[in-house]
Amino acid sequence: MIGSQNGSMKSGRDGGPVDRADVVIVGFGIAGMTAAREAHRMTPQASIAIVSAQNHPTIYYPALKQFLMGRLGREQLVAIPPDMERIQQIAVLRATVEQVATREKRVQLIGGRSISYDSLLLATGRRSRELPGTLPGSDFDGVTTAYSLTDYFDLRRRLAEASDVVVVGGGIHGLETVMAVLHHRLRITWLMRSSTCLPDYLDGTASALVLDRVRQAGVKILTETEVAEILGRVGAVSGVVTSRDQVIAAQLVITCLGTLPNIALAEQSDRPLRVEPDEGFLVDDWLRTSEASIYAAGSVAALPDRLLGRAAVRSQWADAEQQGAVAAARLVGREGTSRPPLGASWVTTSIGKLSLVAIGDTLGRMPGASTWTDSRSKGIYRRVTLAKERVVGYLSLGPTTPDPLAIKYVIDEGLALSAISAILQGADGGGRGATAARVERAASPPASSAISSGPLSGAADVALPGGLGNFAREGES
Ligand SMILES: Cc1cc2nc3c(=O)[nH]c(=O)nc-3n(C[C@H](O)[C@H](O)[C@H](O)COP(=O)(O)OP(=O)(O)OC[C@H]3O[C@@H](n4cnc5c(N)ncnc54)[C@H](O)[C@@H]3O)c2cc1C
């Protein structure tokens, strides 16, 4: 039974048990949980119910790789102290929502029960993309994704028994999985479809630096290669045949092929919600879906992305948390209290001692963008993308990195190049406080910065400010 501290759960007109909450949230990940807690903080008298299919508390997904390495235990994955929802009197129901009746403002749960709402948040997250079911051998035991908590429990047990592992997928998730599995001192082959890794963020130079490090760590890397068939013995995987006819021994095949949004409810609704395919529920700057009282947040919300010029998800933990807080204000009618969730997409990770930060349009794909690279500083590779006098992308690979959140702030706020320069100078010393002060000083309008007015696509127009002295326009030395 859904409970409520103020007795606002109501009975149906027929006397039957039709539960009700002011705010209903579908999803118990960080977006849903943050929204519930923030909504409670802003409006303690509101009844809040979370419905989720998940069988565990809200966990900190970024720590799963550490868990895989054996550096963390199960209990350390819990993101929010257990029972927090009970203390804050947020009702949590383990169930799957199968339908949304938008006209009646009601969610229908599998099993026949329904809950009415005033406002609804869909924070249903994503799931792992799998190998096509038609791929021979894809159903052998030992072919697995590395996405859910169950996957990681399973992988920890399996890694103890394996000697050869194939990781499929050249994105950030594939890279981090390879690095985590390396910790178990197994033979690893890393397969990727494209010629470079992290193709959404890294150019050829940066990819080569990353792949070299991974190779040096003992991993065999096959680029422009896909899985053609999975071989098995007595129902369990024994190897992989590649699209180049190589045969690789493996007792474990871990697929990291990207993710898909959990948006089935868009169609299972009396008025279908608008979606951006492969991204998520289409929302406005304030996370509202195409239905007035329904919001979406977290890794299933496709927000306007002004850098990309289309709707896109931000699938990082911090984004989901921020969006949960923004959605909360809307759910309880406190619109004035928050800013729209901003943000370029970004990744940070490390490959041994090599740190990687990639934010926004690192590849210069935006119309009119120009890219500046620094490969002259020892042991460091950096790229800055500029468009209309603004920084729109930043990539850094090296033993140390500047504060990635400070750089993301510069990009998200559309600040001038001089602000990046201030951060890079800050990377040499002075700490975060000093960096913030320098960014503040440097973040004056572009006209007063070191960049001359006029199109940045013309290299001659640009005078790079201090801290960027080693950068040269791409294509020039
Ligand atoms: C393995 C892994 C590693 C990651 N590493 C990093 C990292 O290093 N850094 C980083 O920033 N981000 C990382 N992320 C991404 C980050 O964790 C996610 O962006 C974030 O957790 C998304 O939270 P969410 O609340 O939007 O969705 P989720 O946490 O996916 O929650 C979705 C919820 O919706 C529920 N649900 C879905 N459909 C229904 C339904 N019909 N009925 C009821 N309930 C439903 C699910 O049960 C679940 O409770 C990682 C993610 C994974 C999986």
The ligand as a MOL file (V3000), in Angstrom:
LIG
                    3D

  0  0  0     0  0            999 V3000
M  V30 BEGIN CTAB
M  V30 COUNTS 53 58 0 0 0
M  V30 BEGIN ATOM
M  V30 1 C 27.5260 0.7960 -15.6100 0
M  V30 2 C 27.3450 2.2820 -15.6200 0
M  V30 3 C 28.4240 3.0990 -15.3740 0
M  V30 4 C 28.2650 4.4860 -15.3820 0
M  V30 5 N 29.3450 5.2670 -15.1310 0
M  V30 6 C 29.1850 6.6040 -15.0770 0
M  V30 7 C 30.2900 7.4460 -14.7380 0
M  V30 8 O 31.4100 6.9730 -14.5330 0
M  V30 9 N 30.0630 8.7950 -14.6440 0
M  V30 10 C 28.8280 9.3320 -14.8690 0
M  V30 11 O 28.6600 10.5390 -14.7570 0
M  V30 12 N 27.7790 8.5650 -15.2210 0
M  V30 13 C 27.9240 7.2150 -15.3180 0
M  V30 14 N 26.8610 6.4260 -15.6540 0
M  V30 15 C 25.5960 7.0810 -16.0200 0
M  V30 16 C 24.7620 7.4700 -14.8060 0
M  V30 17 O 24.8600 6.4860 -13.8250 0
M  V30 18 C 23.3260 7.6560 -15.2780 0
M  V30 19 O 23.2870 8.8010 -16.0850 0
M  V30 20 C 22.3430 7.8600 -14.1520 0
M  V30 21 O 22.4490 6.8350 -13.2120 0
M  V30 22 C 20.9330 7.9250 -14.7350 0
M  V30 23 O 20.0130 7.9580 -13.6830 0
M  V30 24 P 18.4570 7.9260 -13.9650 0
M  V30 25 O 17.8010 8.1730 -12.6510 0
M  V30 26 O 18.1340 8.8160 -15.0860 0
M  V30 27 O 18.1180 6.4450 -14.4920 0
M  V30 28 P 18.2780 5.0050 -13.8210 0
M  V30 29 O 19.2370 4.9940 -12.7040 0
M  V30 30 O 18.5150 4.0830 -14.9630 0
M  V30 31 O 16.8390 4.7090 -13.1970 0
M  V30 32 C 15.7400 4.3310 -13.9750 0
M  V30 33 C 14.6590 3.7840 -13.0670 0
M  V30 34 O 13.4320 3.6530 -13.7860 0
M  V30 35 C 12.8170 2.4240 -13.4390 0
M  V30 36 N 11.8510 2.0820 -14.5090 0
M  V30 37 C 12.0530 2.1110 -15.8570 0
M  V30 38 N 10.8930 1.8260 -16.4940 0
M  V30 39 C 9.9640 1.6170 -15.5330 0
M  V30 40 C 8.5810 1.2990 -15.5540 0
M  V30 41 N 7.9020 1.1640 -16.6990 0
M  V30 42 N 7.9350 1.1350 -14.3800 0
M  V30 43 C 8.5810 1.2900 -13.2130 0
M  V30 44 N 9.8970 1.6170 -13.1270 0
M  V30 45 C 10.5650 1.7740 -14.2790 0
M  V30 46 C 13.9830 1.4830 -13.2510 0
M  V30 47 O 13.5970 0.3500 -12.5060 0
M  V30 48 C 14.9240 2.4070 -12.4700 0
M  V30 49 O 14.5660 2.4460 -11.1250 0
M  V30 50 C 26.9960 5.0420 -15.6490 0
M  V30 51 C 25.8960 4.2100 -15.8850 0
M  V30 52 C 26.0650 2.8410 -15.8720 0
M  V30 53 C 24.8790 1.9430 -16.1290 0
M  V30 END ATOM
M  V30 BEGIN BOND
M  V30 1 1 1 2
M  V30 2 1 2 3
M  V30 3 2 2 52
M  V30 4 2 3 4
M  V30 5 1 4 5
M  V30 6 1 4 50
M  V30 7 2 5 6
M  V30 8 1 6 7
M  V30 9 1 6 13
M  V30 10 2 7 8
M  V30 11 1 7 9
M  V30 12 1 9 10
M  V30 13 2 10 11
M  V30 14 1 10 12
M  V30 15 2 12 13
M  V30 16 1 13 14
M  V30 17 1 14 15
M  V30 18 1 14 50
M  V30 19 1 15 16
M  V30 20 1 16 17
M  V30 21 1 16 18
M  V30 22 1 18 19
M  V30 23 1 18 20
M  V30 24 1 20 21
M  V30 25 1 20 22
M  V30 26 1 22 23
M  V30 27 1 23 24
M  V30 28 2 24 25
M  V30 29 1 24 26
M  V30 30 1 24 27
M  V30 31 1 27 28
M  V30 32 2 28 29
M  V30 33 1 28 30
M  V30 34 1 28 31
M  V30 35 1 31 32
M  V30 36 1 32 33
M  V30 37 1 33 34
M  V30 38 1 33 48
M  V30 39 1 34 35
M  V30 40 1 35 36
M  V30 41 1 35 46
M  V30 42 1 36 37
M  V30 43 1 36 45
M  V30 44 2 37 38
M  V30 45 1 38 39
M  V30 46 1 39 40
M  V30 47 2 39 45
M  V30 48 1 40 41
M  V30 49 2 40 42
M  V30 50 1 42 43
M  V30 51 2 43 44
M  V30 52 1 44 45
M  V30 53 1 46 47
M  V30 54 1 46 48
M  V30 55 1 48 49
M  V30 56 2 50 51
M  V30 57 1 51 52
M  V30 58 1 52 53
M  V30 END BOND
M  V30 END CTAB
M  END
